[in-house]
Amino acid sequence: MKINPIRGTHDLFGEEIIKFNKILFEVKSIANKFGFSELITPIFESSELFKKPLGEQSDVVLKEMYTFKDRNEEEITLRPEYTTPMIRAAISNGLLNNLPAKFFGTGQMFRRERPQKGRYRQFNQINFENFGSEDFFADIEIISLANNLLKKIIPDNNITLHINSLGTRENLKSYKIILSKYFKDNKSLLSKESLDKINTNPLRILDSKNIEEKEIIDKSPKLIELLSKSDLSFYEEVKKCLTELGIKICEDQTLVRGLDYYCHTVFEFKSDLIGSQDTLIGGGRYNGLIKTLGGKDIAGVGWAGGIERIMLLMKNIPKENKDIHLAILDSNLKMHAIKLYDYLIKNNYSVYWNYKYNLKKSLSSANEMKANFIIIVGENEKINNNYTIKNLSNGKQTIVDINNIFDHLK
Ligand code: AMP
């Protein structure tokens, strides 16, 4: 019986898992520097958590969620994003007493999209969230954190930060009406795909990659024109501060993001080297969302980054070689070698031993894998409890008593 992986899923191993773990390492390290605590939530949640907050007409809710009824008829969804589960967890566990409350998490998300390069049905995200801060400093902090992280993992890539402001949720509602009317007045210039979105989600027409629609989209009314003076000045502060931190910004008035809960600052880090799925990190403010989910009426800002997309831009990382190899002169010495293997590992050495190899094969593989030492276990070693250690960089061979083995390996 041969069972294939489910379409849009992938296994991680070899070079890929090394890159994956490097990202997790850097995420944890930067989270620590910026004072974000780790929060891991379940992979599935009640469907209600996602439907309304993400938007009943959003692509994710309409077409992409993996939703099913559990045996007790409860409707469950495999999480398609991490912000709402993090808020749910912060509320459920009373984590919103000291504000701002700053959390991060990494894990699998699920969306039934059409698979392509950089787009999977099960993929891994990094999430950073700041709950309870109205201040524009929270926007700067979270964007600067993302910028630092990308610089650390993929330093030589030309990644651009696109930014826009949506103003309040009310602004966005009015804008949708204005946009719907504008596109209705210009129906003849739209593709079938965009026509379908006029009434339900006109904002998504702005993301169209269809060249023939570019002109009509470029000329569409701009959301920024609806922003109040104070919202505009908030946005100006954000841009000014980012520029002062040396973070180059690219203002993008068509950037609206795909989920309903966003307001004010929205941003995306993009690369032009990975094809059409070019957003590495996307996020923004979501004031009002925490209250919608049953929490306090406090603000929030955060982002999500795609681990697989970031991996596309990473160079291969050289594999760490095992410093110490073991070799046996005869297969009846296996038991003795296992004890030595166990002893070395318990003392924090990392050891390579292929118990199928004879001495000759062990030596050649140790040389190939650029090991520093090979320890040879023979009959004599077993009787006297001392070992032959060969230093592979200078070829010197020494017999060492078990009690002096660590000094020698240093
Ligand atoms: P979003 O919640 O759609 O803004 O997604 C945030 C980030 O997650 C994106 O910028 C991507 O890097 C990543 N991402 C989203 N959907 C997928 C997917 N289907 N496959 C791989 N990565 C994804």
Residues whose N, C-alpha, C, O or C-beta is under 5 A from the ligand:
A	BS01	AMP	E81 R111 E113 G118 R119 Y120 F123 T279 L280 I281 G282 A304 G305 G306 R309
